[in-house]
């Protein structure tokens, strides 16, 4: 198994040394665990793609610890992007900018843009600081599979492909970052995530939604199928839960269901119906259901407001993997 070490000052310094030497390290953020490499080292970044079996057309997100580091990555920072940075960094928001020549093409999948964020996690920020370089990091899981929200998820999925796994506990947000591109006066949602679109629109006004799946992704998480357990997923409305039991089925329920008869295993996202709690628990619950040897996972839909938009985005991507098979 991979080298899982509790995150402290000594282990963070060791991890930073590995990154400076061209290694790859899994580390916690507030969203999910990331698989990091020196963002300015194309050979190191290639190891991320190899470890994840990630297609080269899917760009990576670059993580920074200070806003001034944008100067080394981007040509310009639009005014409305600065407003979002002031409001939400550090936090689960990724912004897409025109890139500088210093950013390797492998990081951006050959696109002229680079996705950047500042994580709101003490371990992630310390790791970037000690490395002294921006860190390119997608989620630390095989491409297309459920994102990891605990160190043991990373160890089980990637094993010895990772040089070190820093264990910083459970991820507080539990969903990948929201991705926004500012193009002049046009703001575009490329991926819903851990920051609700409504919060962003309070700062910069209306945002165009272009977050649907694409055969040519312009941002991470836009692949046609993604975030998928190995067990097939079917989404149903809450009043259809009882009628969809078939064989060895598990249930991913938004709230505690009134009738649980017939399900082999049940995971509840939030006892109170809180979307923030549901988002934080989504991937962990899917990991648990996927470990149970089920024939199918029945997933109850959630309201598509606030973080519910991102939850349903992930569930639809998981379901689509099996619809196309």
Order of alpha helices (4+ residues) and beta strands (2+ residues): beta-alpha-beta-beta-alpha-beta-alpha-beta-alpha-beta-alpha-beta-alpha-beta-beta-beta-alpha-beta-beta-beta-beta-alpha-beta-alpha
